[in-house]
Amino acid sequence: MARASIRQRLERVLRIAAWGTAAWLGWIAIDIIVLKLQIATGHAASGSWHHLFVDERTKRLNPALFSAIGLRDLFMSAWVVGAPLLVVAASLWTRYRDDARLVACYVLPSLLLLTFYWPPQGPAVDTGHVFATFPAVFACAWLCAREPRHTVVAAAVLATAHIGFWRMVLDTRFVNWTLPS
């Protein structure tokens, strides 16, 4: 978001992508080389990406994004991770335009990942993966903290998200059970 030439922006994006990839893959090197651990696919072999219209049946049923179960899981996951803070943060656009643009840079990839990533065991079991898909919540909370009234509204939104979290975790409908062979 910083003002720079196209070449400088491209260099920055490539540098961030390279370091991000190295950091993401670094744990594999540590596990295999240093700790001498083996990597097992486990439940991740059932797929982690939402298909749009057709359910996928492997070891588990991975519902399509545009199915009743897929949309239910998406909206519940979005609520739980604090995506409604986007509305509160967006209301500050006119007063804090530069900060809101910075938040938008976090929001776009976070929303895409939240939408298309499917936690293999379901949101009730893979809640860590669900929360990891939306780091923009921190940027949204930071922007909401600029105004006292927005801070209170954001806190109320996050309190309801906490209620939604427990609703999701304790409801077996949010578990993606292993299918019988």
N, C-alpha and C positions, 0 to 999 in steps of 0.2 A: 504493500500500500504506500510505501515511501515513494516520493517523487524521484524518478531516475529514468535514464534512457531505456529503451526496449532491450538493448544488449545487456545492460546492467541487471535489469529485472530477470532476464532469461538466465544469466549467470547465477543469480541468487536462488532462483527456483531449482536449477540443477544442483547447486551446492546443498540446498536443504534436502532435496530428494536423495542425493548420495549419502549424506550423513544420516538421514532418517532410515534409509535402507540398511546401512551399516549397523546402526543401533538396533534395528529390529532383528537382523540376522545374527547379531553378536551373541545372543543367548545360545544359539545353536552351537557356535564354536566353543563357548565355555562349557556347555553340557557335554559335548562329544569329546573335545580335546582335553579339557582340564578335569572334569568330573567323571569322565569315562562312562557316561550314561548312554542308553540307547533311546532312540525316538520311536514312539509307537503312535500310530494314527488314532487309535481308540474310536470314540464316537464321532470324531471329526470326519471320518470317511463317509458319513452320510450326507455330506454337502453343507455348505454354509452360505449359499446365495439363494435368494428368493427367485423362483421362476415367476413370471408375470401372471400367466393364466392357467397353467396346468400343474397340478400337484405332482411331486416327484416321490416315488416309492422306492426306497432302498432298504436299509435296516430300519429306517424311521420314515414316517410320513412327513415330508417337507411341503407344507401347504403353499399354494401359489399366493403371490402378493395380493392379487385381486380376487381373493376368495373370502368368505366370511371369517374363517379362522385367521388367514393372513392379515386382513385389515384389523381384526380385533387385536391381534398380537402387536401390530405396528402402532396402533393408537395407544394401547396400554403402555407399550415400551416408551413411546414418545412422552406420555404423561409422566411416567415414573422417572425418566432421566432429566426432566425439567425443560423439555422443548417449549412448553407454554410461556416460558420466560421470553421467548422471541417476541411475543406480542407486547410485553411490557417494555422490552428494550427498544423495539421499533417505535414506540411512542416518544422516544427521546431523539429521534432522527433529526428533527429540525434544530434542536438546541445543541446537540453534540454530533454534528455531521461527520467529522473526521474519526471520532471514536466509534460511531455506529458503522462506518465503512470498515474499520478494522474488525469489529465484531462480525460483520458479514463475511469476511474472509475465513473466519473460523466456522461460521454457521453452514455455509454451502457444502463443504466436504463432509461435515458432521451429519447433516440431514441426508445426504446421499448414502452414506454408510449405514445410518440408522434405518433407512428405508429398504435397502437391498441386502443387507447382511441378515442371515437367519441363524440364530443360536441353535445348534444342532439338537440339543436336548430340550429346547423350549425356553422361553424367557424366565420361567419360574426356577429352573435349575441353573441355567447359564446367565445369571443376573450380572456377574462380573463382565461378561462379554457385552451384555446389553449396555451397561454403563460406559464401557470403554468406547462404544460407538459414537458417543455424543460429548466430546470434550468441550464443545462450544458453550455448555452450561456455565463454565467458569467465566468466559468472556461476557456472556449475557448478564450474569450476576454482577460482574465488575461494572458494566455500563449502568445497570439498574441502581447500583449503590451511589451514583452521582447525585441523586435527588432523594430526600427523605421519604416522600410519599411513594415513589417508585420502589424504594427499598422495602417498605411495609407490604406493598402489593406483591413484590417478588417473594418475600418471606411467606406470605399466605399461599402463594402458588406452590412453593416448595413444601409447605406443610401438607397440602393436599397430595402432592407427589409422594410424600412419605406414607400417607394412608393408602394410596394406590399401590405402592411397593409391597406393602404387607398383603394387600388384597391379591396381588399377582402371585407372590411367593407361596401363599397358603392355599391357592386354588389349583387343584390338579388339572383343570382344563388348560393351564398354561405349561403343562409338561408334555414333551414330545416323546411318547412311549416307544420302546422298541417294538417293531412289528413281529408277529409270530412268523417263523420260517416256513 
